[in-house]
Amino acid sequence: MQFKRFKTAGLLAGIFITAILIRILFIEIYAIPSGSMENTLLSGDKVLVNKLVYGSKLPLSPYDIPWVNLVWFLQAGAAANPDSVYWNYRRLPGFSAIERGDVMVFSNPLWGGRHNFFIKRCVALPGDTLAIENGRVKINEQFFTEPALSKKIYAIWSDTPMQFTRLADGLGIQSFGRFARRPHEKDFTEMYLTEIQKDQLLKSGIIDSLKITTSPPDSSRWVYPKTQDFGWTIDNYGPLVIPYKGRAIKLNHRNFLLYGRTISRLEQINLEEKNNLYYLNEKQVTRYVFRKNYYFMLGDNRPNSNDSRYWGFVPEENIVGKASLVLFSNGQNGFNFKRILKTIR
């Protein structure tokens, strides 16, 4: 009888440990809370994240271990700090390197602590030069191939408005209405379009022209670094070199604005500018060598995504895994059967 009890307890313990290892080393499920990745991912999607692809990241503390962290929280009580680091960063070998275009889950490097997870598309790798020109992403001076379901705002001109309206309705395209910017200028319609929808409209033969509607350059629309030295917006940004481990930069005012926050907060080395001189941990220096690899993330819903344009680079250690599959979707409009086991591209 006692042997059976030990056997049952051992079986339960084995199941418990196996479940923990699966979540730490293999796969985990995340819910999509917003529309920043539309139409690739929709609010309400439940996404399977594969941790083996890039190599499983080992826990940095007991707070990173599923279910064990509940006991840790109870033990620590009010003093619990889930962002405490007990162990050095380590990642097991993976099956492949991170590639441009991968959709991945990561913890935001600056906002909300280590357990504030985001899901975005990686568009630039360590060492890449990134620029956004009138809403189009360029990597190393070559235009980035946009995902088929990524969204932008387009101004569209058509001489056959009735036919155009019927076609847009059939394609399920959202319209903001018709506008004319100047007297005697032909009316146009503004719409959110995916790359697929844009191509369908162009092939229809019932539109005269279209172009991306970009964010105005006024200071209220600036993104990081929010200074007149750059005046970057979500649609006109860069060029910017993505830092990589071992890259040396000269410390000047421009690089201080571009990389100072990354050095101070993510590399955790205090960088200060005083009278056009630069100090690392109070020691005067003229250059800096990065200690980590970084990545640049964008949401597929480009006009409505809180991403690297606002808060900067993502260090490799913050990456959880590759988003591989939509298991199912249950959003505001109910259960979406079309999204069951949908591959993420």
Secondary structure as UniProt FT lines:
FT   HELIX           2..21
FT   HELIX           22..26
FT   STRAND          27..31
FT   TURN            36..40
FT   TURN            43..44
FT   STRAND          45..50
FT   TURN            52..54
FT   HELIX           62..64
FT   TURN            66..67
FT   HELIX           68..76
FT   HELIX           77..79
FT   TURN            82..83
FT   TURN            100..101
FT   STRAND          103..107
FT   TURN            114..115
FT   STRAND          117..124
FT   TURN            126..127
FT   STRAND          129..133
FT   TURN            134..135
FT   STRAND          136..139
FT   TURN            140..141
FT   STRAND          142..143
FT   TURN            148..149
FT   STRAND          151..157
FT   HELIX           161..171
FT   STRAND          175..179
FT   TURN            183..184
FT   STRAND          188..194
FT   HELIX           195..204
FT   STRAND          209..212
FT   HELIX           219..221
FT   TURN            228..230
FT   STRAND          237..241
FT   TURN            245..246
FT   STRAND          248..250
FT   HELIX           253..261
FT   HELIX           262..266
FT   STRAND          271..274
FT   TURN            275..276
FT   STRAND          277..280
FT   TURN            281..282
FT   STRAND          283..285
FT   STRAND          287..289
FT   STRAND          294..298
FT   HELIX           302..304
FT   HELIX           308..311
FT   STRAND          314..315
FT   HELIX           316..318
FT   STRAND          319..331
FT   TURN            332..333
FT   STRAND          334..335
FT   HELIX           337..339
FT   TURN            340..341
FT   STRAND          342..343
//
